[in-house]
């Protein structure tokens, strides 16, 4: 044996006074892993180690036999679906236009007006503007209601001709059937009364509501109000406008050559800002308007 592989023997004394021989390994046993690998190949990993270093993986708690242990995975967050804008919410504000921009509004698209003598399938509509006179509009609505009443009277007369007559030859079954049909038709007529519609948008809403309040006070009329919104297209044109000199009073107070230089710089900056604004201005834009419909019918 080489002197490096010798075993050193020593004696220890126990508590009862007896001497115990113990063997201490020499430093030759603590060879590096590289030397062991070169001699005997890769060293096997020990199964059990009492001392675990900080870089070792921690032991997992395994469930006991017969007990199923399920690992709860975190649930992914659900994304909320995008909701449409609520009808009562105000639309977003439009971007501010430069001072030299000219806005031209287009008229709203509307169907052709039917004649007062047309049937109930074509709605009778009166469009109100902010300059519509009050009394002529009231007379027009009243004339449309009179035409509706005359048509309803004609239809009632045509139905009465086909009804049963008290001539002493009536069948009880036919009488009961006619009574039931008349009651059902009366209920349907109450729900589907022909109406005259007053439509207004923007500043004309106030005038339409005034006319609706007038007919609401009438004993033979019934009024209901519907609100909504409509989109309109506006054309934008850029007109020529002289540049306004900013901070002119301050320049006059300063005076001298320095004031003139500052004024020139201000003009240049104004031109740059104006050119940038002109490039960003669109040719058209969509505007949202509030619309009110006042429906007037006879009781």
HELIX and SHEET records of a PDB file:
HELIX    1   1 UNK A    3  UNK A    5  5                                   3    
HELIX    2   2 UNK A   27  UNK A   29  5                                   3    
HELIX    3   3 UNK A   33  UNK A   40  1                                   8    
HELIX    4   4 UNK A  134  UNK A  161  1                                  28    
HELIX    5   5 UNK A  172  UNK A  191  1                                  20    
HELIX    6   6 UNK A  202  UNK A  204  5                                   3    
HELIX    7   7 UNK A  205  UNK A  216  1                                  12    
HELIX    8   8 UNK A  248  UNK A  254  1                                   7    
HELIX    9   9 UNK A  256  UNK A  280  1                                  25    
SHEET    1   A 2 UNK A   8  UNK A  13  0                                        
SHEET    2   A 2 UNK A  19  UNK A  24 -1                                        
SHEET    1   B 5 UNK A 101  UNK A 105  0                                        
SHEET    2   B 5 UNK A 221  UNK A 238 -1                                        
SHEET    3   B 5 UNK A 284  UNK A 298 -1                                        
SHEET    4   B 5 UNK A 195  UNK A 201 -1                                        
SHEET    5   B 5 UNK A 124  UNK A 127  1                                        
END                                                                             
